[in-house]
């Protein structure tokens, strides 16, 4: 299974040579991934690979002992794999395993929106704005006589964004192994230079032309 730990660069456009259509894409810069730990089902009860990217000047003593001679990394992340025996500690993982048309899942942290009201945060409809309503964007009732306290998890105003978001079934459009760049079709969560995890689903589909999709919609 292919995986990438990198940073989101920016959105761009990809021109399909066959149809001449423009495809919106997002470019991901893959870091130099070094395997720092291999977990097996016999020892850890599940198969996974821990990789590190970037550099960090100061780390705790426990992390120093864990990494030992591998150096210090700015980010450590773990990926579930079916065959962890194929990886070895200190091995450098590259993006050459990805192919155009491969379907992937992307995990990132959404943009922070600050303190937001219930209408913006949860999509509430609000109260009627006519007839002199003084608080059309208020939450309304937050409880009842029993249990005489506000229930946990009630949707109210608060901090919006900065949450882990997973976008499934995006398609790899282009793989630039020389510059460690991965081009994905569509938008992915997070801001520029935000940390991104790309995990392959194991499926490969032909690149769908935008023109063909438009024609199918017209026929329906």
C-alpha positions in Angstrom: 0.0 0.0 0.0 1.3 3.4 -1.0 1.2 6.4 1.5 2.6 9.9 1.6 3.3 12.3 4.5 3.8 15.8 3.2 2.6 19.4 3.0 -0.1 21.0 0.9 1.4 23.5 -1.5 -1.4 25.1 -3.6 -4.2 24.5 -6.0 -3.5 24.6 -9.7 -4.8 23.5 -13.1 -4.1 20.4 -15.2 -4.7 20.5 -18.9 -5.9 17.2 -20.3 -4.1 16.6 -23.6 -6.9 14.4 -25.1 -10.0 16.4 -24.4 -8.3 19.8 -23.8 -10.3 20.3 -20.6 -9.0 21.9 -17.5 -9.0 19.8 -14.3 -8.6 21.6 -10.9 -5.8 19.9 -8.9 -4.0 20.3 -5.6 -0.2 19.9 -5.4 1.3 18.0 -2.4 5.0 18.2 -1.5 6.1 14.9 -0.1 8.8 15.0 2.5 11.8 12.6 2.8 10.0 9.9 4.7 12.3 7.7 6.9 11.0 4.6 8.6 11.5 5.0 12.3 9.5 2.0 13.6 7.9 -1.1 12.2 5.0 -2.7 14.0 3.9 -6.3 13.4 0.9 -8.3 14.3 2.9 -10.7 16.4 4.5 -8.1 18.6 2.1 -5.1 18.5 -1.2 -6.9 17.5 -1.4 -4.8 14.3 0.7 -4.0 11.3 1.9 -0.4 10.8 4.9 1.7 9.8 5.9 4.9 11.6 7.7 7.4 9.4 9.3 10.8 10.1 9.9 13.9 8.0 11.5 17.3 8.5 13.9 18.3 11.2 13.6 19.5 14.7 16.3 21.0 16.9 15.0 19.9 20.3 13.1 16.8 21.2 12.4 15.0 24.5 14.8 12.4 25.8 12.2 9.7 25.3 12.0 10.6 21.6 15.8 10.8 21.4 16.0 7.2 22.7 13.3 6.1 20.3 15.0 7.5 17.2 18.6 6.9 18.3 20.9 7.2 15.3 18.2 8.2 12.8 18.4 11.9 13.9 15.5 14.2 14.9 12.3 14.7 12.8 9.8 17.5 12.9 6.8 15.1 12.4 6.2 11.5 13.2 3.2 9.7 11.8 1.9 6.1 11.6 0.3 4.3 8.6 -1.5 1.0 8.8 0.0 -1.5 6.2 -0.9 -5.1 5.3 2.7 -6.3 5.0 4.9 -4.4 7.4 7.7 -7.0 6.9 8.6 -5.3 3.6 9.8 -2.2 5.5 13.0 -1.8 7.6 14.0 0.8 10.2 16.0 3.6 8.5 14.5 2.8 5.0 13.6 5.9 2.9 10.1 5.7 1.4 9.5 7.4 -1.9 6.4 8.3 -3.9 7.4 6.2 -7.0 4.8 3.6 -6.0 2.0 5.9 -7.0 0.6 5.8 -10.5 -1.7 8.3 -12.4 -5.4 7.3 -11.9 -4.8 5.7 -8.5 -7.5 6.4 -5.9 -6.4 7.8 -2.6 -7.8 9.1 0.8 -6.5 12.4 2.1 -6.4 13.4 5.8 -5.7 16.9 6.9 -6.6 19.6 9.5 -9.3 22.0 8.4 -8.8 25.7 8.4 -9.5 27.6 11.6 -12.5 29.9 11.5 -12.3 31.3 15.0 -15.3 31.8 17.3 -18.4 31.3 15.2 -22.1 31.3 15.9 -24.5 28.4 15.6 -25.8 29.4 12.1 -22.3 29.5 10.6 -20.9 26.6 12.6 -23.8 24.1 12.3 -26.0 25.5 9.5 -29.0 26.5 11.6 -31.8 28.2 9.7 -32.3 30.9 12.3 -35.5 32.6 13.4 -37.9 34.7 11.2 -36.3 38.1 10.5 -39.7 39.8 10.1 -42.2 41.1 12.7 -39.5 42.7 14.7 -37.6 39.6 15.9 -34.7 40.9 17.9 -32.4 37.9 17.7 -32.9 36.1 14.3 -29.4 34.4 14.5 -29.7 33.2 18.1 -29.5 29.5 19.2 -32.9 29.4 20.9 -33.8 27.0 23.7 -30.8 25.0 25.0 -32.8 22.8 27.5 -36.0 22.0 29.3 -37.2 21.4 32.9 -35.6 18.0 33.0 -32.7 17.2 33.5 -32.3 20.8 34.6 -28.9 21.3 33.0 -27.6 21.7 29.4 -26.9 18.3 27.8 -23.3 17.5 26.6 -22.7 17.8 22.9 -25.5 20.4 22.3 -24.8 22.3 19.2 -24.0 25.9 20.1 -21.6 28.6 19.2 -17.9 28.0 19.7 -14.5 27.4 18.0 -15.0 26.4 14.4 -12.5 24.5 12.3 -9.1 23.0 13.2 -10.5 19.5 13.1 -9.2 16.4 11.3 -11.0 15.9 8.0 -10.8 13.0 5.6 -11.6 13.3 1.9 -12.1 10.0 0.2 -11.6 8.7 -3.3 -9.5 11.5 -4.8 -7.5 10.6 -7.9 -3.8 10.9 -8.6 -3.3 13.0 -11.7 0.4 13.3 -11.9 3.5 11.9 -10.1 6.7 13.9 -10.1 9.2 11.7 -8.4 12.1 14.0 -9.2 10.7 16.9 -7.3 8.7 14.8 -4.8 5.4 16.3 -6.0 2.0 14.6 -6.1 -0.9 16.1 -8.0 -4.4 15.2 -6.8 -7.6 15.9 -8.6 -9.9 18.3 -6.6 -9.5 20.1 -3.3 -8.0 18.8 0.0 -8.5 20.1 3.5 -6.1 22.5 5.3 -4.2 25.6 4.6 -1.1 26.1 2.6 1.9 24.2 4.1 -0.5 22.2 6.2 0.4 18.6 7.0 -1.3 16.1 4.7 -1.5 12.3 4.8 -2.3 10.6 1.5 -3.2 6.9 1.7 -3.9 4.7 -1.3 -7.1 2.7 -1.5 -5.4 0.1 -3.8 -7.8 0.9 -6.7 -6.7 2.4 -10.0 -9.2 4.0 -12.4 -8.6 5.7 -15.8 -8.5 9.4 -15.7 -12.0 10.6 -16.4 -12.3 13.4 -19.0 -14.4 16.3 -17.9 -16.0 16.4 -21.4 -17.3 12.9 -21.1 -18.8 13.6 -17.7 -20.7 16.6 -19.1 -22.0 14.6 -22.0 -23.3 11.9 -19.7 -25.1 14.4 -17.6 -26.8 15.9 -20.7 -28.1 12.5 -21.8 -29.7 11.9 -18.4 
